[in-house]
Amino acid sequence: MSEKCVLVGQSGGPTAAINASLAGVIAAARSLGVRVTGMRYGIQGFLAGRTVNLDEAVPDSRSLALLKQTPASWLGSCRFKLPKAADDESVYQDLFRRFDEAGADCVLYIGGNDSMDTIAKLGDYGQAIGSKIRFIGIPKTIDNDLVGTDHTPGFGSAARLVATSTAELALDADVYDLKSVTFVEIMGRDAGWLAASSALANPDLVLLPEVPLVEDVLMERLAKLLAEKNTVMVGVSEGVRTPEGKLYCELAAPGAGVDEFGHLATLSGTGRYLASVTKERLGCKTRAVEFSTLQRCAGQVVSRTDLDEAYMIGGTSTRAALDGETVKMCALERVADDPYEVHTKLIDVLSVANQVRHVPMEWISEDGMGLTEEFLRYVRPLVGEMPEQLPPLP
């Protein structure tokens, strides 16, 4: 084992594939004879001196294989916003002292948008002080909203859960001979990628943050659908907004407050609010179903493509950092849909941090309440084959 060391952490919300990326980091480092140290609870835990020797914690191929298929963040996570170095340099001085004490040659951080912001700030500061430590961001988010990459590890598995569960809920909702509307609330604060994936289950409507929702228009659509059929299914993103930009979940639970990054602390409630309005105005049975944290940690319907790509991107990031690359994020570039093929590439992490990649408007139906075939072609390879079911009886 060489004296070189890879320091790796996980941050933000967990996914079913984030540990596959960690396994890829460990496997790549081990193949190169480099030791691996893990941050416990991300940068925040590292600042408190919390680390773990991953060569001891994951000692063999069996434990590495188990790690790859274990959902949630095995190292522990945090939501910690690094200040700008110009505002508080002491945090950076402390971090870089600790990096040196750990013997870190490179720092890898597995996370979403806010985590890429952390890597960008650390890399920028490191270059400013002439540090030789390299910093690479490894993408992870069920929201699929990072720019510069075709998709993000974690999204495919979450989308598979959303699509399969929505299909099953539709069967359940249709067992009684009565009029009903079911709102399936799906995660997605700023971008509707995950809610859009419910289109694989062929719901009647899909409501996204990209398209402002007018209550009266929705009620008119629902009334028309109920005149034609008993059961109406609606996939709805928790981040759906009014034309004035107000989140519907804020109407359901005002005064929820914000987190360290300025994001609304509690986003749930959109489905409950719309179900209540529908019941009051249309007089039918309504239900609001929230998949909640299952979307980001459920391993029972994990996408194998997702796990394999997460593992690949962890290994690629490790080799790139040890080869001298820094202030980069490892991204996925799609080569073909059928047969599906992707390559990895390195992009400037500064171009990723604090940006949001929205569902393209050309992939959203003209009425703003559905997805096009082009979107379905995009998402199918990431989710994998959906379970086959008999169509409903006439």
KEKE-3310 file (N, C-alpha, C; in steps of 0.2 Angstrom, whole numbers, plus 5000, padded with zeros to 4 digits):
npx = (5004:5003:5009:5000:4983:4966:4953:4936:4919:4901:4886:4871:4855:4851:4853:4848:4859:4870:4880:4885:4893:4903:4908:4914:4924:4932:4936:4943:4954:4960:4964:4974:4983:4981:4977:4961:4951:4937:4925:4915:4899:4900:4907:4905:4905:4919:4925:4924:4932:4929:4932:4935:4944:4943:4949:4949:4936:4929:4934:4936:4931:4918:4912:4913:4905:4893:4892:4890:4877:4869:4857:4855:4866:4880:4892:4886:4879:4877:4870:4878:4883:4896:4904:4909:4926:4931:4922:4924:4938:4944:4937:4941:4955:4955:4950:4959:4971:4967:4965:4978:4983:4977:4983:4979:4979:4969:4952:4936:4919:4904:4888:4874:4869:4872:4883:4892:4894:4902:4913:4918:4921:4931:4940:4944:4949:4960:4968:4971:4979:4989:4989:4992:4982:4969:4953:4937:4921:4908:4894:4877:4860:4843:4835:4840:4844:4857:4867:4876:4877:4871:4862:4859:4867:4857:4845:4839:4835:4826:4817:4812:4806:4796:4789:4784:4777:4767:4760:4755:4747:4737:4730:4725:4717:4707:4698:4686:4669:4667:4669:4685:4699:4717:4731:4748:4761:4777:4795:4805:4811:4814:4815:4807:4810:4809:4795:4791:4795:4784:4776:4779:4770:4759:4749:4735:4737:4752:4760:4771:4786:4791:4780:4769:4754:4737:4724:4710:4710:4716:4705:4695:4700:4701:4687:4682:4689:4684:4671:4672:4678:4681:4692:4705:4722:4735:4751:4761:4773:4781:4786:4778:4771:4761:4754:4760:4771:4771:4773:4763:4764:4767:4755:4748:4755:4759:4773:4784:4798:4816:4831:4849:4853:4844:4833:4816:4811:4802:4794:4783:4765:4759:4751:4741:4735:4730:4721:4712:4706:4701:4691:4682:4678:4674:4667:4671:4678:4694:4712:4728:4744:4760:4776:4787:4802:4805:4808:4821:4829:4824:4828:4822:4817:4828:4837:4847:4855:4858:4865:4876:4881:4884:4894:4904:4906:4911:4923:4930:4931:4940:4952:4954:4957:4968:4976:4979:4969:4958:4945:4934:4919:4913:4905:4890:4889:4878:4878:4870:4853:4847:4855:4857:4869:4882:4896:4909:4914:4924:4920:4920:4918:4914:4905:4894:4890:4877:4868:4853:4846:4832:4818:4817:4806:4802:4800:4789:4771:4760:4749:4755:4753:4758:4770:4781:4784:4797:4803:4800:4808:4820:4821:4818:4829:4836:4828:4825:4817:4799:4788:4777:4759:4742:4730:4717:4700:4687)
npy = (4994:5011:5027:5036:5044:5043:5053:5052:5058:5058:5067:5077:5072:5054:5041:5026:5022:5028:5022:5013:5021:5025:5012:5010:5020:5015:5002:5006:5014:5004:4995:5002:5003:5012:5020:5022:5034:5038:5051:5054:5058:5068:5084:5091:5082:5078:5090:5089:5079:5066:5052:5037:5022:5015:5004:4995:4994:4990:4977:4966:4958:4953:4961:4973:4971:4970:4983:4990:4987:4992:5003:5021:5032:5026:5031:5041:5057:5075:5091:5104:5120:5127:5143:5157:5159:5172:5177:5169:5163:5155:5143:5136:5136:5127:5115:5112:5110:5099:5090:5089:5082:5070:5065:5067:5065:5068:5074:5067:5070:5065:5069:5080:5096:5105:5099:5099:5113:5114:5107:5115:5127:5122:5117:5129:5137:5129:5130:5143:5145:5137:5123:5106:5096:5087:5090:5082:5081:5069:5065:5064:5062:5060:5069:5072:5084:5090:5100:5098:5084:5069:5062:5058:5048:5038:5043:5035:5023:5029:5034:5022:5016:5026:5024:5011:5010:5019:5013:5002:5008:5013:5002:4998:5009:5007:4998:4999:5003:5018:5036:5043:5052:5051:5058:5057:5061:5067:5068:5083:5098:5109:5105:5094:5080:5068:5067:5067:5054:5046:5045:5034:5025:5028:5038:5049:5063:5073:5083:5097:5106:5114:5120:5132:5130:5131:5132:5132:5127:5115:5109:5109:5100:5088:5086:5084:5072:5063:5062:5053:5042:5031:5031:5042:5046:5056:5061:5071:5084:5088:5101:5109:5125:5140:5151:5163:5160:5154:5140:5126:5117:5126:5132:5122:5120:5132:5143:5134:5136:5138:5129:5127:5130:5139:5133:5127:5120:5110:5101:5093:5090:5096:5086:5083:5095:5098:5087:5089:5101:5096:5087:5095:5104:5096:5085:5071:5056:5057:5054:5056:5052:5049:5045:5049:5047:5035:5036:5039:5029:5016:5000:4989:4989:4993:5000:4991:4996:5009:5007:5001:5011:5021:5015:5014:5028:5032:5025:5030:5044:5043:5038:5049:5059:5055:5055:5068:5077:5091:5101:5097:5088:5072:5067:5060:5055:5052:5040:5032:5027:5015:5001:5005:5016:5024:5036:5041:5058:5072:5087:5105:5109:5121:5125:5118:5119:5126:5128:5123:5110:5109:5099:5098:5110:5105:5092:5091:5089:5099:5104:5105:5096:5083:5071:5069:5057:5057:5060:5049:5039:5044:5041:5027:5018:5020:5016:5003:4987:4988:4980:4968:4969:4964:4973:4985:4979:4982)
npz = (5000:4995:5001:4997:4999:4998:5001:5006:5005:5009:5005:5008:5003:5004:4992:4983:4976:4980:4988:4980:4972:4981:4984:4971:4972:4982:4977:4965:4971:4979:4969:4964:4974:4984:4999:5008:5016:5025:5027:5041:5041:5032:5027:5038:5049:5047:5050:5064:5067:5063:5056:5046:5043:5028:5022:5032:5036:5025:5020:5011:4995:4996:5006:4999:4988:4995:5000:4988:4985:4995:5001:5005:5014:5018:5025:5032:5032:5028:5029:5026:5024:5016:5020:5010:5007:5008:5017:5029:5032:5041:5043:5031:5033:5044:5038:5028:5036:5042:5031:5028:5039:5038:5027:5014:4997:4988:4988:4987:4984:4986:4980:4978:4970:4980:4986:4975:4975:4987:4984:4973:4980:4989:4980:4973:4984:4987:4976:4976:4987:4984:4986:4984:4984:4976:4970:4968:4962:4964:4956:4963:4965:4967:4961:4949:4943:4940:4930:4915:4914:4907:4915:4933:4945:4956:4952:4942:4950:4959:4951:4945:4957:4958:4946:4946:4958:4956:4946:4952:4962:4954:4950:4963:4966:4957:4961:4966:4961:4959:4958:4958:4963:4963:4970:4968:4976:4973:4975:4972:4971:4963:4950:4939:4936:4943:4946:4933:4929:4933:4922:4915:4920:4915:4920:4921:4922:4924:4934:4935:4942:4932:4925:4928:4939:4937:4947:4943:4930:4932:4939:4929:4920:4927:4930:4917:4914:4924:4920:4910:4915:4929:4938:4941:4940:4946:4944:4954:4957:4972:4971:4964:4958:4960:4947:4952:4958:4970:4981:4981:4992:5002:5004:5010:5021:5029:5035:5036:5036:5032:5026:5029:5016:5011:5006:5006:5021:5024:5012:5009:5006:4995:4987:4997:4998:4985:4984:4994:4989:4977:4981:4988:4978:4967:4973:4973:4978:4985:4986:4994:4991:4997:4993:5000:5010:5005:4991:4990:4996:4994:4991:4985:4972:4964:4951:4940:4931:4936:4948:4942:4935:4944:4952:4942:4940:4952:4952:4941:4944:4955:4949:4940:4949:4956:4945:4944:4940:4945:4953:4946:4940:4938:4924:4915:4898:4886:4873:4865:4863:4860:4856:4873:4879:4888:4891:4902:4907:4911:4919:4922:4938:4943:4934:4937:4950:4960:4949:4940:4932:4922:4917:4900:4890:4878:4880:4887:4887:4876:4884:4896:4906:4905:4898:4884:4871:4868:4880:4887:4880:4884:4898:4900:4898:4910:4920:4918:4913:4915:4926:4919:4917:4917:4907:4913:4916:4905)
capx = (5000:5007:5007:4994:4977:4960:4948:4930:4913:4895:4883:4865:4850:4854:4850:4849:4865:4876:4885:4889:4899:4908:4911:4918:4930:4936:4939:4948:4959:4963:4968:4980:4987:4981:4973:4955:4949:4930:4922:4909:4894:4902:4912:4903:4908:4926:4928:4924:4937:4926:4934:4935:4948:4939:4952:4948:4929:4927:4941:4936:4927:4911:4909:4913:4899:4887:4891:4887:4869:4866:4854:4856:4873:4884:4896:4883:4878:4876:4868:4882:4885:4903:4904:4914:4932:4932:4918:4926:4944:4946:4934:4945:4961:4954:4949:4965:4975:4964:4967:4985:4984:4974:4987:4974:4981:4963:4946:4931:4913:4898:4882:4871:4870:4875:4889:4896:4896:4907:4919:4920:4924:4937:4945:4946:4953:4966:4972:4973:4985:4995:4989:4993:4977:4964:4946:4933:4914:4905:4887:4872:4854:4837:4832:4842:4844:4863:4869:4882:4877:4864:4858:4863:4866:4852:4839:4836:4832:4821:4812:4809:4801:4790:4785:4781:4772:4761:4756:4752:4742:4732:4726:4722:4712:4702:4695:4679:4665:4665:4673:4690:4706:4722:4737:4754:4766:4784:4800:4807:4810:4815:4815:4802:4812:4806:4788:4790:4796:4778:4773:4780:4764:4753:4744:4731:4740:4758:4761:4779:4787:4792:4774:4764:4748:4731:4719:4704:4712:4716:4698:4691:4703:4699:4680:4682:4691:4679:4665:4674:4681:4680:4698:4710:4728:4739:4758:4762:4779:4781:4788:4773:4770:4756:4757:4763:4777:4770:4773:4757:4765:4767:4748:4746:4759:4763:4778:4789:4805:4821:4837:4855:4855:4839:4828:4811:4813:4797:4791:4777:4759:4756:4746:4736:4731:4726:4716:4707:4703:4697:4686:4678:4675:4671:4663:4672:4683:4701:4717:4735:4749:4767:4781:4792:4809:4806:4810:4828:4832:4821:4832:4819:4816:4833:4839:4854:4859:4859:4870:4883:4884:4886:4900:4908:4908:4916:4930:4933:4933:4946:4957:4955:4960:4975:4980:4980:4963:4955:4940:4930:4914:4913:4898:4889:4887:4874:4880:4864:4847:4845:4856:4859:4877:4885:4903:4910:4918:4925:4918:4922:4913:4911:4899:4888:4887:4871:4864:4847:4844:4825:4815:4816:4799:4800:4798:4782:4766:4757:4745:4759:4751:4760:4776:4781:4787:4805:4805:4800:4814:4826:4820:4817:4835:4838:4824:4824:4810:4794:4784:4771:4753:4736:4726:4711:4694:4683)
capy = (5000:5017:5032:5041:5043:5046:5055:5053:5059:5058:5073:5078:5067:5048:5037:5019:5021:5033:5018:5010:5026:5024:5006:5011:5024:5010:4997:5009:5016:4998:4992:5006:5002:5018:5019:5026:5036:5040:5056:5052:5063:5073:5089:5093:5077:5079:5096:5087:5074:5060:5048:5029:5018:5011:4998:4990:4994:4986:4973:4961:4958:4952:4968:4978:4969:4972:4990:4992:4986:4994:5010:5026:5035:5022:5035:5046:5063:5081:5097:5109:5125:5131:5150:5159:5160:5179:5178:5166:5159:5150:5136:5133:5134:5121:5110:5110:5107:5092:5087:5087:5078:5064:5063:5066:5068:5070:5074:5066:5072:5062:5073:5084:5102:5109:5096:5102:5120:5113:5105:5121:5131:5119:5117:5136:5139:5125:5133:5150:5144:5133:5116:5100:5092:5088:5090:5080:5080:5063:5067:5060:5065:5057:5075:5073:5091:5093:5102:5095:5077:5066:5060:5058:5042:5039:5045:5029:5019:5032:5034:5015:5016:5030:5022:5004:5011:5023:5008:4998:5012:5014:4996:4998:5014:5006:4992:5001:5007:5025:5041:5045:5055:5050:5062:5054:5066:5064:5073:5087:5104:5114:5102:5089:5074:5062:5066:5065:5047:5043:5045:5027:5021:5031:5042:5054:5069:5074:5091:5098:5113:5118:5123:5134:5126:5135:5127:5131:5123:5108:5106:5108:5094:5083:5085:5080:5065:5060:5061:5048:5036:5031:5032:5047:5046:5062:5062:5078:5085:5092:5108:5113:5132:5144:5156:5169:5157:5151:5133:5124:5114:5131:5133:5117:5120:5139:5144:5129:5139:5136:5125:5131:5132:5143:5129:5126:5114:5105:5102:5089:5093:5098:5081:5084:5101:5097:5082:5093:5106:5092:5084:5101:5107:5091:5081:5064:5053:5059:5052:5059:5047:5052:5040:5051:5045:5028:5037:5040:5024:5010:4996:4983:4989:4996:4999:4989:5001:5015:5004:5000:5018:5024:5012:5016:5035:5032:5023:5035:5050:5041:5038:5055:5063:5052:5057:5075:5082:5094:5105:5094:5083:5066:5067:5054:5057:5047:5039:5030:5025:5008:4999:5011:5016:5030:5036:5046:5063:5077:5094:5110:5109:5128:5126:5114:5122:5132:5128:5119:5107:5108:5095:5103:5111:5101:5085:5092:5090:5106:5107:5106:5091:5076:5070:5067:5050:5059:5060:5041:5036:5046:5038:5020:5014:5022:5013:4996:4985:4988:4973:4968:4968:4964:4979:4984:4977:4987)
capz = (5000:4995:5006:4995:5002:4995:5007:5002:5010:5006:5008:5005:5004:5002:4987:4983:4973:4983:4991:4974:4970:4987:4982:4965:4974:4986:4972:4961:4975:4981:4963:4963:4980:4988:5005:5008:5022:5024:5031:5044:5041:5027:5029:5045:5053:5046:5054:5071:5067:5062:5050:5047:5039:5024:5020:5037:5037:5019:5019:5005:4989:4998:5009:4994:4984:4999:5000:4982:4984:5001:5000:5009:5014:5023:5029:5035:5028:5032:5025:5029:5019:5017:5019:5006:5010:5009:5023:5035:5030:5047:5041:5026:5036:5048:5034:5025:5041:5043:5025:5028:5044:5035:5022:5008:4991:4984:4991:4983:4988:4983:4982:4973:4969:4986:4987:4970:4978:4992:4980:4969:4985:4992:4975:4972:4989:4987:4970:4978:4992:4981:4989:4979:4985:4971:4973:4962:4964:4961:4956:4966:4967:4964:4958:4942:4941:4939:4923:4912:4914:4904:4921:4939:4949:4961:4949:4939:4955:4962:4945:4945:4962:4957:4941:4948:4963:4953:4942:4957:4965:4949:4951:4969:4966:4952:4963:4968:4956:4961:4955:4963:4960:4967:4969:4970:4977:4971:4977:4966:4973:4958:4944:4939:4933:4946:4945:4926:4928:4934:4915:4913:4923:4911:4924:4917:4922:4927:4936:4936:4944:4926:4922:4934:4939:4938:4950:4939:4924:4934:4941:4923:4917:4932:4929:4911:4915:4929:4916:4905:4918:4937:4942:4939:4943:4945:4947:4955:4960:4978:4970:4959:4960:4957:4942:4955:4960:4977:4981:4984:4998:5007:5005:5014:5028:5029:5040:5038:5037:5027:5029:5028:5010:5009:5003:5011:5026:5023:5005:5008:5007:4988:4985:5001:4997:4979:4985:4998:4984:4972:4985:4990:4972:4962:4976:4972:4983:4984:4990:4992:4993:4997:4994:5005:5009:5001:4985:4990:5000:4993:4987:4983:4965:4962:4944:4940:4927:4941:4952:4939:4933:4950:4953:4937:4940:4958:4950:4936:4948:4959:4945:4938:4954:4957:4939:4944:4939:4951:4953:4941:4942:4933:4922:4910:4892:4882:4866:4861:4867:4859:4863:4878:4880:4890:4893:4907:4905:4917:4917:4927:4943:4944:4929:4939:4956:4960:4943:4940:4925:4922:4911:4894:4889:4872:4883:4891:4882:4875:4889:4902:4911:4903:4895:4877:4869:4868:4887:4889:4877:4888:4905:4900:4899:4916:4925:4916:4911:4920:4927:4915:4920:4913:4907:4917:4913:4902)
cpx = (5004:5005:5002:4988:4971:4955:4941:4924:4907:4891:4876:4860:4853:4850:4851:4855:4871:4882:4889:4894:4905:4912:4916:4925:4935:4940:4944:4955:4963:4967:4974:4985:4987:4976:4967:4953:4942:4929:4916:4905:4897:4907:4911:4906:4916:4929:4928:4928:4935:4928:4934:4940:4944:4942:4951:4940:4926:4933:4941:4931:4919:4908:4909:4906:4893:4886:4888:4880:4866:4864:4856:4864:4876:4888:4893:4883:4878:4873:4872:4885:4891:4902:4909:4920:4933:4928:4921:4932:4945:4943:4939:4952:4961:4954:4955:4971:4973:4965:4974:4987:4982:4978:4984:4978:4975:4957:4940:4924:4907:4892:4879:4873:4874:4882:4894:4898:4902:4913:4922:4924:4931:4942:4948:4950:4960:4970:4975:4979:4990:4995:4989:4987:4972:4957:4941:4926:4911:4897:4882:4866:4848:4833:4834:4843:4851:4865:4875:4882:4871:4859:4862:4862:4862:4845:4835:4832:4826:4815:4808:4804:4795:4785:4781:4776:4766:4757:4752:4746:4736:4727:4722:4716:4706:4697:4687:4675:4662:4670:4678:4696:4711:4728:4743:4759:4773:4789:4802:4806:4809:4814:4810:4804:4809:4799:4787:4790:4789:4774:4774:4774:4758:4747:4740:4734:4747:4759:4768:4780:4789:4786:4770:4757:4742:4726:4713:4705:4712:4709:4694:4694:4701:4691:4679:4684:4687:4673:4666:4676:4680:4686:4703:4716:4732:4746:4759:4769:4778:4782:4784:4771:4763:4759:4761:4770:4777:4770:4766:4758:4765:4759:4745:4749:4763:4768:4783:4796:4810:4827:4843:4856:4849:4833:4822:4812:4808:4793:4784:4771:4755:4750:4740:4731:4727:4720:4710:4703:4698:4691:4680:4674:4672:4667:4665:4677:4690:4706:4724:4740:4756:4772:4786:4799:4811:4809:4818:4832:4830:4826:4829:4817:4822:4835:4846:4858:4862:4865:4877:4886:4887:4893:4905:4911:4912:4923:4934:4935:4939:4952:4959:4959:4967:4979:4982:4975:4960:4950:4935:4924:4914:4906:4897:4886:4884:4876:4874:4859:4846:4850:4859:4866:4878:4893:4903:4914:4919:4923:4919:4916:4910:4905:4893:4885:4882:4868:4858:4846:4836:4823:4814:4808:4797:4798:4792:4777:4763:4753:4748:4757:4753:4767:4776:4785:4795:4807:4805:4806:4820:4826:4820:4823:4837:4834:4824:4817:4805:4790:4778:4764:4747:4732:4720:4705:4690:4677)
cpy = (5006:5022:5037:5039:5047:5047:5056:5054:5059:5064:5074:5072:5060:5046:5030:5017:5024:5028:5014:5015:5025:5017:5006:5015:5019:5005:5000:5011:5009:4995:4996:5006:5008:5017:5024:5028:5039:5046:5053:5058:5069:5078:5091:5088:5077:5084:5094:5081:5067:5057:5041:5027:5013:5004:4993:4989:4990:4982:4969:4962:4957:4958:4973:4977:4971:4979:4993:4992:4989:5002:5014:5027:5031:5026:5040:5052:5069:5086:5103:5114:5129:5138:5151:5161:5167:5181:5175:5161:5154:5143:5132:5131:5128:5115:5107:5108:5100:5087:5084:5082:5071:5061:5063:5069:5070:5069:5073:5067:5069:5065:5076:5091:5106:5106:5098:5109:5119:5111:5111:5126:5129:5119:5124:5139:5136:5128:5140:5150:5139:5126:5111:5095:5093:5087:5088:5078:5074:5064:5061:5064:5062:5063:5075:5080:5095:5095:5099:5088:5074:5064:5059:5051:5043:5040:5039:5024:5022:5033:5027:5014:5019:5027:5015:5005:5015:5018:5004:5002:5013:5008:4996:5003:5012:5000:4993:5005:5013:5030:5043:5048:5054:5054:5058:5059:5064:5070:5077:5094:5109:5111:5095:5082:5068:5061:5064:5058:5043:5042:5038:5023:5023:5034:5046:5060:5069:5081:5092:5105:5117:5122:5125:5131:5131:5131:5126:5127:5116:5105:5105:5101:5088:5081:5082:5073:5060:5058:5055:5041:5036:5034:5037:5047:5052:5061:5069:5079:5090:5100:5112:5120:5135:5148:5162:5166:5154:5144:5131:5120:5120:5133:5128:5117:5127:5139:5138:5131:5136:5132:5130:5134:5137:5139:5128:5120:5108:5106:5098:5093:5095:5093:5082:5090:5101:5092:5085:5098:5102:5090:5089:5103:5102:5085:5073:5062:5055:5055:5055:5054:5050:5046:5042:5049:5039:5030:5037:5034:5017:5006:4990:4983:4993:4995:4997:4993:5007:5012:5003:5006:5021:5021:5014:5023:5036:5030:5028:5041:5049:5041:5045:5060:5061:5054:5065:5080:5085:5099:5103:5089:5078:5066:5061:5057:5051:5046:5037:5027:5018:5005:5005:5010:5023:5030:5041:5052:5068:5084:5098:5110:5116:5129:5122:5117:5127:5133:5123:5117:5105:5102:5100:5103:5107:5094:5085:5093:5097:5109:5107:5101:5084:5077:5067:5060:5051:5058:5052:5038:5038:5042:5030:5016:5015:5018:5005:4994:4985:4982:4973:4966:4968:4971:4979:4982:4983:4989)
cpz = (5000:5000:5004:4998:4998:5001:5003:5007:5005:5009:5004:5006:5001:4995:4987:4980:4975:4985:4985:4972:4975:4985:4976:4967:4978:4982:4968:4965:4977:4975:4962:4969:4984:4994:5005:5015:5021:5029:5034:5044:5037:5030:5036:5050:5053:5050:5062:5072:5066:5056:5051:5041:5035:5022:5026:5037:5031:5017:5013:5000:4991:5001:5004:4990:4988:4999:4994:4981:4990:5000:5006:5010:5020:5027:5033:5031:5032:5027:5028:5023:5020:5016:5013:5010:5012:5016:5029:5032:5035:5046:5036:5029:5040:5044:5031:5030:5042:5037:5025:5033:5042:5030:5015:5002:4987:4989:4986:4987:4984:4985:4976:4972:4974:4987:4982:4972:4983:4988:4976:4974:4988:4986:4973:4977:4989:4981:4973:4983:4990:4984:4983:4979:4979:4973:4967:4965:4960:4962:4959:4967:4963:4960:4950:4939:4941:4932:4921:4912:4911:4910:4927:4942:4954:4957:4946:4944:4958:4957:4944:4951:4961:4952:4943:4953:4961:4949:4947:4961:4961:4950:4957:4969:4962:4955:4964:4962:4958:4958:4960:4959:4965:4965:4972:4970:4977:4972:4970:4968:4968:4951:4944:4936:4936:4945:4937:4925:4929:4927:4913:4915:4919:4915:4919:4917:4926:4928:4938:4938:4938:4923:4928:4933:4941:4941:4946:4933:4926:4936:4934:4920:4921:4931:4922:4911:4919:4925:4911:4909:4926:4940:4938:4943:4941:4948:4948:4959:4966:4976:4965:4962:4957:4951:4945:4958:4967:4976:4984:4991:5004:5009:5010:5021:5028:5035:5042:5039:5032:5031:5028:5021:5007:5006:5009:5015:5025:5016:5004:5009:5000:4987:4990:5000:4990:4980:4989:4993:4979:4975:4986:4983:4967:4966:4976:4978:4981:4989:4988:4995:4992:4998:4999:5004:5006:4994:4985:4993:4998:4988:4984:4975:4962:4955:4944:4936:4931:4945:4948:4936:4939:4952:4948:4938:4946:4956:4946:4939:4952:4955:4942:4943:4956:4951:4939:4942:4945:4949:4947:4944:4936:4931:4917:4904:4888:4875:4862:4866:4866:4854:4867:4879:4883:4891:4899:4904:4911:4914:4923:4932:4945:4939:4931:4945:4956:4954:4944:4933:4926:4916:4905:4892:4883:4874:4887:4886:4882:4881:4896:4908:4909:4900:4888:4876:4870:4875:4889:4886:4881:4895:4905:4901:4907:4922:4924:4914:4917:4920:4923:4919:4915:4913:4911:4913:4910:4906)
residu = (MET:SER:GLU:LYS:CYS:VAL:LEU:VAL:GLY:GLN:SER:GLY:GLY:PRO:THR:ALA:ALA:ILE:ASN:ALA:SER:LEU:ALA:GLY:VAL:ILE:ALA:ALA:ALA:ARG:SER:LEU:GLY:VAL:ARG:VAL:THR:GLY:MET:ARG:TYR:GLY:ILE:GLN:GLY:PHE:LEU:ALA:GLY:ARG:THR:VAL:ASN:LEU:ASP:GLU:ALA:VAL:PRO:ASP:SER:ARG:SER:LEU:ALA:LEU:LEU:LYS:GLN:THR:PRO:ALA:SER:TRP:LEU:GLY:SER:CYS:ARG:PHE:LYS:LEU:PRO:LYS:ALA:ALA:ASP:ASP:GLU:SER:VAL:TYR:GLN:ASP:LEU:PHE:ARG:ARG:PHE:ASP:GLU:ALA:GLY:ALA:ASP:CYS:VAL:LEU:TYR:ILE:GLY:GLY:ASN:ASP:SER:MET:ASP:THR:ILE:ALA:LYS:LEU:GLY:ASP:TYR:GLY:GLN:ALA:ILE:GLY:SER:LYS:ILE:ARG:PHE:ILE:GLY:ILE:PRO:LYS:THR:ILE:ASP:ASN:ASP:LEU:VAL:GLY:THR:ASP:HIS:THR:PRO:GLY:PHE:GLY:SER:ALA:ALA:ARG:LEU:VAL:ALA:THR:SER:THR:ALA:GLU:LEU:ALA:LEU:ASP:ALA:ASP:VAL:TYR:ASP:LEU:LYS:SER:VAL:THR:PHE:VAL:GLU:ILE:MET:GLY:ARG:ASP:ALA:GLY:TRP:LEU:ALA:ALA:SER:SER:ALA:LEU:ALA:ASN:PRO:ASP:LEU:VAL:LEU:LEU:PRO:GLU:VAL:PRO:LEU:VAL:GLU:ASP:VAL:LEU:MET:GLU:ARG:LEU:ALA:LYS:LEU:LEU:ALA:GLU:LYS:ASN:THR:VAL:MET:VAL:GLY:VAL:SER:GLU:GLY:VAL:ARG:THR:PRO:GLU:GLY:LYS:LEU:TYR:CYS:GLU:LEU:ALA:ALA:PRO:GLY:ALA:GLY:VAL:ASP:GLU:PHE:GLY:HIS:LEU:ALA:THR:LEU:SER:GLY:THR:GLY:ARG:TYR:LEU:ALA:SER:VAL:THR:LYS:GLU:ARG:LEU:GLY:CYS:LYS:THR:ARG:ALA:VAL:GLU:PHE:SER:THR:LEU:GLN:ARG:CYS:ALA:GLY:GLN:VAL:VAL:SER:ARG:THR:ASP:LEU:ASP:GLU:ALA:TYR:MET:ILE:GLY:GLY:THR:SER:THR:ARG:ALA:ALA:LEU:ASP:GLY:GLU:THR:VAL:LYS:MET:CYS:ALA:LEU:GLU:ARG:VAL:ALA:ASP:ASP:PRO:TYR:GLU:VAL:HIS:THR:LYS:LEU:ILE:ASP:VAL:LEU:SER:VAL:ALA:ASN:GLN:VAL:ARG:HIS:VAL:PRO:MET:GLU:TRP:ILE:SER:GLU:ASP:GLY:MET:GLY:LEU:THR:GLU:GLU:PHE:LEU:ARG:TYR:VAL:ARG:PRO:LEU:VAL:GLY:GLU:MET:PRO:GLU:GLN:LEU:PRO:PRO:LEU:PRO)
# end
